């Protein structure tokens, strides 16, 4: 990490007496934090979801079904989900920034080796290891922001972090889909891994040191007690459930979108299908806009509106009309990232103590939803094609709307 950047940022974020204060919007410290976590979101999501653009290539290259191919995404997110809480515990003991840096370096190292996989089994094993390694970034980033950024600007800061994940998801899909059209899936994976490493270096060199973190000795009993405390909060439980459902539905749709667009009646080549991921830009805008808007008009209204938009977008993907499908995917993507931005920031506001565990629980549910629902959607796709997948995700979104109404009626904002 850049020592000069850290010390300069810390000095500007203190009173004259030397007491640190949270970073406020438009301050240099705020810009530095959001830049570094924007890069963190890029490296995480490039590493995590570059495989999603290569699912048809895996199916062809390894002679496996689409459902088996989709496991290359599910095992990563599933193992990441299981490692979230342990990673957050490590951050309580050894520091937020240290865990994020180590996580990025190990994940990138694994990513550079993955293209050497000789069969689907070793590829899936490597992707599982990468998921464990990646856990340290999302497990810590939300808690780090909640500690270092002023509460009144937390929504906007969280929105910028989520915007980084949307760009990472976009780049992580565009790059391999472009490379695989002129080379093999191995070169496509390698290109993505190198790009993830570049953004990891940016994160490491710009990440400011924590001002408000205090190391704590965490034992299993303490961690369990903190987890139980958060699970007893009905509003937090609702947000955790929303994370599971929304991410599960989102990954399910994008896992099988490539198969739908490359088959009849569309028959698009892989390079053109990859361009569909440009719709992630809708999420880049809505994640930042929703976070800032929630600071002004309240999280309840923005969350409910975003989930509703996601459901409408999904419905528009069912007709066999390419313009309508693209419009639906834009609305679906924008609604999802807006809802995630609001829900993630809301967890940090509600959990005034033991934030690392609260953030970890939200992300545990979030990525577990990606793994479990993403795998289940493969069964739905095998049984009834895109209509089956859309019906499965639609059922999830009905539950999400109900949960959003519950949060709308809650007192906490």
Buried (B, 14 or more C-beta within 10 A) or exposed (E): BBEEBBEBBBEEBEEEEEEBEBBEBEBEBBBBBBBBBBBBBBBBBBBBBBBBBBBBBBBEBBEBEBBBBBBBBBBBBBBBBBBBBBBBBBBBEEBBBBBBBBBBBBBBEBBBBBBEBEEBEEBBBBBBBBBBBBBBBBBBBBBBBBBBBBEEBBBBBBBBBBBBBBBBBBBBBBBBBBBBBEEEBBBBBBBBBBBBBEBBBBBBEBBBBBBEBEEEEBEEEBBEEBBEBBBEBEBBBBBBBBBBBBBBBBBBBBBBBBBBBBEEEBEBEBBBBBEBBEBBBBBBBBBBBBBBBBBEEEBBBBBBBBBBBBBEBBBBBBEEBEEBBBBBBBBBBBBBBBBBBBBBBBBBBBBEEBBBBBBBBBBBBBBBBBBBBBBBBBEBBBEEBBEBBBBBBBEBBEBBBEBBBBBBEBEBB
